[in-house]
């Protein structure tokens, strides 16, 4: 093997590593935020690739297809691995956004939406607050380090150009996605139950005092009770995030091992 072929193999490994690492910056919480400059994300992906290249290259030079088409297919597979890690992490935050939508409908903020700078989409008011708080907790507990650690671990579990299709991955992703509704309802349950009791009380009050305009009293009362309950459950919500993030890290590991 001459020097040119040796360098060609190392360059191919470097490019495939860069593609896999770039995949996590597409959809992952914090790393994939749209309010982070594209140039900064590209530069960060390149810097991480340069740091990890000696470690990954030391694991052995994998077989890299010499055909351009096959190399492109391999690059898409590497991009999918990085995207998968970010997507599994994003599922937990999708559940938080869904919980915010349920809370907004119950409290009366259903028509109030704000633009989320991290995704560029309109999300509910309470959902925006819970989402941003979850991102702060993720950074404060070094959760972004865990996501990067899972990315590094993926190079050992699934070597470069070593991804294999597996039906269990599709079933696993279906199970992960199905937990969005269940997790979201767990988060929204306190406010949902409080508003339910409020509506029951207002219904009884309207039967005993028919002359009172229940809508004039009911809407401000729902807002007041909803905000009060939300302020009371914030400490418990932060504790729940710890459980949710630990589950997220476990799901990422399961998803990576399903690619073997």
N, C-alpha and C positions, 0 to 999 in steps of 0.2 A: 504494500500500500504506500503510494507516494504522499508527499506533503499536501498536495492539492486535494486528494481524496480524504485525507485525514481532517483537514480544515473544513472541507465541505460537509462532513458528517457532524462536526461540532457546531457549525453554523446552522445546520438544519435543526439540531436539538435546541439551540438557543431560540430560534424562531418559533418552534412548537411550544417551548416553555412560555414565551411571551404571549402566544395566543391563548394558552390555558389561563395564565394569570390575568390577561385582559378580560376574560369571560366573567370574572367575579365583579368587575367594575360596571357591568351592564345592568344588573338588577339587585345586587346585594344592598342591604340597608347600610346607610352612611357612605359606603364606597361607591355605590351607584347613584348617589344623589345628583340631581340635575343642577343644583346650585353650586356644585363643585366644578371648577373649570375643566373642560375636556383636556386641555393641555396638561393640567395638573394630574389628571387621572392617567393619561398616557405616560407622563414622566414618572409617576409613581410605579406603574406597572413595569416600566423599563428598569427602574432602579431595583425593584424586587427581583426581577429576572437576573440582573447582573449579580446580585448578592447570592441568589440560590443556584446559579449556574455551576459553580465549582462543586457544590454538594451533589446536585442531580447528575452532573456529568461523571462524577466519581462512582456512581452506581453502575456504570457500564454504558457504552454507546449502543443504543437500541438500533434495530433495523429501521431505516428511514426509506420510504419508497423513492426511487429515482424518477419515476414517472411524475410529471407535473400534475396530472389529474388525480392520481392516487395520493400525492402529497397534499393536494387541496382537500381531499376527503379526510385524510388524517388530521389536517389542521381544523376542519370542522368538528371532528371528534374531540380534539383538545379544547376547542372553544365551548363545546357542550359540557365538558367536565367542569370547567370554571363557572359556566352559567348555572349548572346544577347546584353547586355549592352556594352560590348567591341566592338562587331561587328558594332552596330549602330554608335559608335564613329569612328570606322575605315572607314566607308563609306565616310565620309568627306575627309579623307586623301587619299582614293583611287581616289577620284575626282581630288585631287591635283596632284597625280602621272600621271593620264591620261592627265591632262592639260600640264604637262611637256613633255609627249610623243608627243603631238600635236605640241608644240612649237619646240621641237627638229627636227621634220620632216620638219617644215617650215624653220627653220634657217639653217639647214644643219648638225645637230648633230645626225642624225638618227642612224648612225652606232657606235656612241660613247656611251657606257654604263659603268656604275660604279656599284660596288657591294655595296648594301645598308646593313650596319652592323645591322640595326634594324630588317630586315626581312630575310637577307641572300640571297636575289634575286638581279638580275641585273635590274637596273632601269635607265632611261635616265638621261643625265647629268643635264639638267635644272630641270627635275623632282626631282632629288636628292636635288638640292639646294632649291627648293620651299618646299619640304617635310620637310627638316631639319629646315628651317626657320619657318614653321608652328608649328613644335614641340616646338621650342624656344618660339614662341608667346603663345602657349598653356600653357607652364610652367610659363611664365612671367605674364600671366593674371590669374593664379591659376585655369586654366581649369581642371587640374588633380584633384583638390579639388572638382570640380563640378561633375566629373565622380564618385569619391568616395561618394559624397553626394547622387547621384542617386542610387548607390549600397546600401547605408544605407536605403534610402527611399523604396527600393524594398522589404525590410523585413516587412515594414508596409503595403504596398500595396498588396504584395503577400507573405503571411506567409509561414513559413517552411512547406514543403509538401502540399502546398495549390495551386499549379499551376494547371490551367485548360486549356485544349486545346481549341483554339478559331480560327475559320476560318478567322476572321478579322486580326489576326496577320500575316498570310501568305500574305494577300492583302497589309497590311501595309509594310511588308518587301519588297514586289515587288515594291511598290511606292518609298521606300527609295533607293533601288538599281537603279531604273530608273532615279533618280536624279543625278547619278554619271556623266552621259554623259552631261547633261544640265549644271551642275556646272562646269565641266571641260572645256566646251566650253566657258563659261563666263570668266573664268580665262585666257584662251588662246586667246580670241578674239582680244585684242590689237595687239599682235605680228602677229597673222594670218592676220589681216587687213593690217598691215604695210607691210608685205611681199607680200601680194596680190598687193598692189599699186606699190611696187618695181618691181614685175614681169611684171605688165602692162607697167611701164616705160621702162623696159629693152626690152620688145617686140616692143614698138614703136621705141626705139633706134636701134634695130636690123633691122627694116624695112628702117630706114633713112640712116643707115651706114652698109650696108651688108658686107663690107670688115672687120669689127671689129669682133673679136672672143668674142661672148657674154658670153660664159661660163667662160672665164678667168676673165672677169669683174664682172659677175653676182654672182658667189659664194662668193668672198670676200665681195661684197656689201651686200649680204644677211646676212652674219655673222655680219658685222659692224652694220647694221640697226637693226638686231635682238637683239644684245647685248645692243645697245643704248636704244631701246624701253624697254627692260627688266629692265634696270637700272632706267628708268623714271617711270615705273609703280610699283616699289617696295613699295613706301609709300601707294599707293592706294591698293595694294595687302594686306598689313597689315591691312588696314581698312576693306577690304572685309573679312579677316579672322575673325574679330570680329562678323560680320553678320553670317558667316558660322558656327562659334562655338555656337552662340546663337540658331541657327536653329538645331544644333546637340543636344544641351541640351533638346530642345523641343521634338525632335524625340525620345530621350531616354525615356522621361517621357511617351510619347504616347505608345512606345513599352512595357514599364512595365505595364501600365494600361490595355493593350490588353491581358495580361496574367491572368487578374482577372476572 
